């Protein structure tokens, strides 16, 4: 029952659409406990409790209701982005011959790499990952730029280096296997790839801060995960730098999406592009579509997460 409600709610562009749902309707159905969705159900209840504690929603017998305070938050977020010129498009990218060669190169890497569930690894398909970089190149965020990949089981750093277009590439990850694979393949690329083993729950080292022009990340589809990765992006980027992030709309809970959009607003990031169905990945033997969000760091942007001591919920 709840899956139908959730999918209908996310029929529009994921983040903006769900805010319109909650802002206009002010309520959503409470999830039903089933064996198939037990983990999802538990996460949802935790979210409801958190938003209830903050005064944004109230929980009734069969529904979650947006409060007056929650309504003001939604209106505030919409008014903040009302004058922003956001480019909306679909993920129909046409890859030229050079990119197709990179896809072939990476397919062998993905066959050898086994994603770790405990780190929420679910890499984009190789064609989707290459298309993501192709889009960033078209937007002018790669050529001659310093680029950082925050978590890189998609191996975007390898794609970037194979194009030969960035000035510098850095891959940050907690998984030694990811970094060793990147280091091994770095020898085949036109640009050397720097690697850094780092737990993103801790701030990045001073020498890496405010250095990069473009950052790529794909966090867990949760408010905590997204805001944490975006915070590290703000630390790493110079003013005016671009952040490319992914969200899985059919997986991400509506209240999580509200938290993500709220976090973007509170961190002072400006959304410039929204690409629906920009790529796909396989998880639990099912293909999932992802949306791409491009944001820019401004003079007033600031990290929301300094140190996170808890485990990131997946």
C-alpha positions as CSV (number, residue, x, y, z in Angstrom):
1,X,0.0,0.0,0.0
2,X,2.7,2.5,1.0
3,X,4.9,1.7,-2.0
4,X,2.0,2.8,-4.3
5,X,1.6,6.1,-2.3
6,X,5.4,6.6,-2.4
7,X,5.8,6.0,-6.1
8,X,2.9,8.3,-7.0
9,X,4.3,11.0,-4.7
10,X,7.6,10.8,-6.6
11,X,6.1,11.1,-10.1
12,X,7.5,14.6,-10.5
13,X,11.2,15.6,-10.2
14,X,12.1,13.8,-7.0
15,X,13.2,16.5,-4.5
16,X,11.1,19.4,-5.7
17,X,8.1,17.2,-6.4
18,X,7.9,15.7,-2.9
19,X,8.1,19.2,-1.3
20,X,5.1,20.2,-3.4
21,X,3.3,17.1,-2.2
22,X,3.9,17.8,1.5
23,X,3.6,21.5,1.1
24,X,0.3,21.3,-0.8
25,X,-1.4,18.3,0.7
26,X,0.3,18.7,4.2
27,X,0.0,14.9,4.9
28,X,1.0,11.5,3.7
29,X,-0.1,8.0,4.6
30,X,1.8,6.2,7.4
31,X,3.8,3.1,6.2
32,X,2.4,-0.4,6.8
33,X,4.6,-2.9,8.5
34,X,5.3,-5.9,6.2
35,X,8.1,-8.5,6.3
36,X,9.4,-7.4,2.9
37,X,9.7,-3.8,4.0
38,X,10.7,-4.3,7.7
39,X,14.0,-2.3,7.5
40,X,12.3,0.4,5.4
41,X,9.5,0.5,8.0
42,X,11.9,0.9,10.9
43,X,13.8,3.7,9.1
44,X,10.6,5.5,8.3
45,X,9.4,5.4,12.0
46,X,12.8,6.8,13.1
47,X,12.4,9.7,10.6
48,X,8.9,10.4,11.7
49,X,10.0,10.6,15.4
50,X,12.9,12.9,14.4
51,X,10.7,15.3,12.5
52,X,8.1,15.1,15.2
53,X,10.7,16.1,17.8
54,X,11.7,19.1,15.7
55,X,8.1,20.1,15.3
56,X,7.8,19.7,11.6
57,X,5.2,16.9,11.5
58,X,2.8,15.2,13.9
59,X,2.1,11.5,13.7
60,X,-1.5,10.2,13.9
61,X,-3.0,6.7,13.7
62,X,-2.7,6.3,9.9
63,X,-1.0,9.4,8.6
64,X,1.8,11.9,9.1
65,X,0.8,15.5,9.0
66,X,2.9,18.5,8.2
67,X,2.6,21.1,11.0
68,X,2.4,24.9,10.7
69,X,6.2,25.0,11.4
70,X,6.8,22.4,8.7
71,X,4.7,24.3,6.3
72,X,6.7,27.4,6.9
73,X,9.9,25.5,6.3
74,X,8.6,24.2,2.9
75,X,7.5,27.8,2.0
76,X,10.9,29.1,3.0
77,X,12.8,26.6,0.9
78,X,10.6,27.3,-2.1
79,X,11.0,31.0,-1.8
80,X,14.8,30.6,-1.5
81,X,15.0,28.8,-4.8
82,X,12.1,30.6,-6.6
83,X,14.4,32.9,-8.5
84,X,17.1,30.3,-9.2
85,X,17.3,29.4,-12.9
86,X,17.3,25.6,-12.7
87,X,17.9,23.6,-15.9
88,X,15.6,20.5,-16.1
89,X,16.2,17.7,-18.5
90,X,16.2,13.9,-18.9
91,X,19.2,11.6,-19.0
92,X,19.3,10.9,-22.7
93,X,23.0,11.3,-23.3
94,X,24.6,10.4,-26.6
95,X,28.1,9.1,-26.1
96,X,30.6,9.6,-28.9
97,X,33.3,7.2,-29.9
98,X,36.0,8.2,-27.3
99,X,33.4,7.7,-24.5
100,X,32.4,4.3,-25.8
101,X,36.1,3.2,-25.7
102,X,36.2,4.3,-22.0
103,X,33.0,2.2,-21.3
104,X,34.7,-0.8,-22.8
105,X,37.8,-0.2,-20.6
106,X,35.7,0.1,-17.4
107,X,33.4,-2.9,-18.0
108,X,36.3,-5.2,-17.2
109,X,36.9,-3.4,-13.9
110,X,33.3,-3.8,-12.8
111,X,33.4,-7.5,-13.6
112,X,36.2,-7.9,-11.1
113,X,34.8,-5.6,-8.4
114,X,32.4,-7.0,-5.9
115,X,30.4,-4.2,-4.1
116,X,30.3,-4.3,-0.3
117,X,26.7,-3.9,1.1
118,X,28.0,-2.7,4.5
119,X,29.5,0.4,2.7
120,X,26.4,0.9,0.7
121,X,28.3,0.2,-2.6
122,X,26.1,-0.1,-5.7
123,X,28.1,1.3,-8.6
124,X,26.4,3.1,-11.5
125,X,26.5,1.1,-14.8
126,X,29.6,2.0,-16.8
127,X,27.6,3.8,-19.5
128,X,25.8,5.8,-16.8
129,X,29.0,6.7,-15.1
130,X,30.6,7.9,-18.3
131,X,27.4,9.8,-19.3
132,X,27.6,11.6,-15.9
133,X,31.2,12.8,-16.7
134,X,30.2,13.7,-20.3
135,X,27.4,15.9,-18.9
136,X,29.9,17.6,-16.5
137,X,32.3,18.2,-19.4
138,X,29.5,19.8,-21.4
139,X,28.7,22.0,-18.5
140,X,32.4,23.2,-18.4
141,X,33.2,21.6,-15.0
142,X,36.0,19.2,-16.1
143,X,38.3,20.7,-18.7
144,X,41.3,22.2,-16.9
145,X,39.7,21.8,-13.5
146,X,40.8,20.2,-10.3
147,X,38.2,17.5,-9.6
148,X,37.5,15.3,-6.6
149,X,35.4,12.2,-6.3
150,X,34.0,11.8,-2.8
151,X,33.5,8.0,-2.5
152,X,34.4,6.3,-5.8
153,X,33.0,2.8,-6.2
154,X,31.7,4.2,-9.6
155,X,35.3,4.7,-10.6
156,X,34.5,8.2,-11.9
157,X,38.1,9.2,-11.2
158,X,39.3,6.7,-13.8
159,X,36.9,8.0,-16.4
160,X,38.0,11.6,-15.7
161,X,41.7,10.7,-16.1
162,X,41.1,8.6,-19.2
163,X,39.5,11.7,-20.9
164,X,42.7,13.6,-20.2
165,X,40.7,16.8,-19.6
166,X,41.0,17.7,-15.9
167,X,44.0,19.5,-14.4
168,X,44.0,17.2,-11.3
169,X,41.9,14.2,-10.0
170,X,41.6,13.0,-6.5
171,X,39.6,9.9,-5.3
172,X,38.6,9.8,-1.6
173,X,37.2,6.5,-0.3
174,X,37.2,4.3,2.8
175,X,37.6,1.0,0.9
176,X,41.2,0.0,0.2
177,X,40.0,-2.2,-2.7
178,X,38.5,0.8,-4.5
179,X,41.7,2.9,-4.0
180,X,44.1,0.1,-5.0
181,X,42.0,-0.6,-8.2
182,X,42.2,3.1,-9.0
183,X,45.9,3.3,-8.3
184,X,46.5,0.3,-10.6
185,X,44.5,1.7,-13.5
186,X,46.0,5.2,-12.9
187,X,49.1,4.0,-14.7
188,X,47.1,3.5,-18.0
189,X,45.5,7.0,-17.9
190,X,46.8,10.4,-19.2
191,X,46.5,12.0,-15.8
192,X,47.8,10.6,-12.5
193,X,45.0,10.0,-10.0
194,X,45.6,11.0,-6.4
195,X,44.0,8.7,-3.8
196,X,43.1,9.3,-0.1
197,X,41.8,6.8,2.3
198,X,39.4,8.7,4.6
199,X,36.3,8.2,6.8
200,X,33.9,10.9,5.6
201,X,32.4,11.1,9.1
202,X,35.6,13.1,9.9
203,X,36.4,16.5,8.3
204,X,38.9,16.5,5.5
205,X,42.5,17.6,6.1
206,X,43.3,21.3,5.8
207,X,45.6,20.8,2.8
208,X,42.7,19.5,0.7
209,X,40.2,22.3,1.6
210,X,39.0,25.0,-0.8
211,X,41.3,23.5,-3.5
212,X,38.9,21.8,-6.0
213,X,36.6,23.2,-8.7
214,X,34.3,20.2,-9.1
215,X,33.1,17.4,-6.8
216,X,31.2,14.2,-7.5
217,X,29.4,12.1,-4.9
218,X,26.7,9.6,-4.6
219,X,25.9,9.0,-0.9
220,X,23.4,6.7,0.7
221,X,19.8,7.8,-0.2
222,X,19.3,9.3,3.2
223,X,19.2,12.8,4.7
224,X,22.2,12.1,7.0
225,X,24.3,10.5,4.2
226,X,23.5,13.2,1.6
227,X,24.1,16.1,4.0
228,X,27.4,14.5,5.2
229,X,28.8,14.1,1.7
230,X,27.6,17.5,0.6
231,X,29.3,19.0,3.7
232,X,32.6,17.4,2.6
233,X,32.1,18.8,-0.8
234,X,31.7,22.3,0.6
235,X,35.0,21.8,2.5
236,X,36.8,20.6,-0.6
237,X,35.5,23.2,-3.1
238,X,36.6,26.7,-3.8
239,X,33.8,29.4,-4.0
240,X,31.7,28.9,-7.1
241,X,32.7,25.2,-7.4
242,X,30.2,22.7,-8.6
243,X,28.9,19.6,-6.9
244,X,27.3,16.7,-8.8
245,X,25.1,14.4,-6.6
246,X,22.8,11.5,-7.3
247,X,19.5,10.5,-5.7
248,X,17.4,7.3,-6.3
249,X,13.8,8.7,-6.2
250,X,12.1,5.3,-6.2
251,X,14.1,4.2,-3.2
252,X,14.4,7.4,-1.1
253,X,11.7,8.0,1.4
254,X,9.6,11.2,1.1
255,X,10.6,12.5,4.5
256,X,14.3,11.8,3.6
257,X,13.8,13.9,0.4
258,X,12.4,16.7,2.5
259,X,15.4,16.5,4.8
260,X,17.8,16.5,1.8
261,X,16.2,19.5,0.3
262,X,16.2,21.2,3.7
263,X,19.9,20.4,4.0
264,X,20.7,21.9,0.6
265,X,19.0,25.1,1.7
266,X,20.6,25.3,5.1
267,X,24.1,24.6,3.7
268,X,23.7,27.5,1.3
269,X,24.1,25.4,-1.9
270,X,22.4,26.6,-5.1
271,X,20.7,24.0,-7.3
272,X,21.4,24.8,-11.0
273,X,20.6,21.6,-12.9
274,X,18.2,18.6,-12.3
275,X,18.5,15.7,-14.7
276,X,15.8,13.1,-14.3
277,X,16.7,9.4,-15.0
278,X,20.3,10.3,-15.6
279,X,21.6,6.8,-15.1
280,X,21.0,3.4,-13.5
281,X,22.5,0.7,-11.3
282,X,21.6,-2.8,-10.2
283,X,20.9,-3.6,-6.6
284,X,19.1,-6.6,-5.1
285,X,18.7,-8.0,-8.7
286,X,16.7,-5.0,-9.7
287,X,17.6,-2.0,-11.9
288,X,17.2,1.4,-10.3
289,X,17.1,4.8,-12.0
290,X,18.9,7.8,-10.5
291,X,18.4,11.5,-10.8
292,X,21.4,13.9,-11.1
293,X,21.5,17.2,-9.2
294,X,24.1,19.9,-9.9
295,X,24.7,22.5,-7.1
296,X,27.1,25.4,-6.7
297,X,29.0,26.5,-3.6
298,X,28.5,30.2,-2.8
299,X,30.3,32.6,-0.5
300,X,27.8,31.8,2.3
301,X,27.9,28.0,1.9
302,X,28.8,26.1,5.0
303,X,29.1,22.5,6.0
304,X,26.2,21.1,8.1
305,X,28.2,18.1,9.4
306,X,31.5,18.5,11.2
307,X,32.0,15.2,12.9
308,X,29.5,12.3,12.6
309,X,29.9,9.7,15.3
310,X,27.0,7.5,14.3
311,X,26.8,5.0,11.5
312,X,25.3,6.3,8.3
313,X,21.8,4.8,7.8
314,X,21.4,3.0,4.4
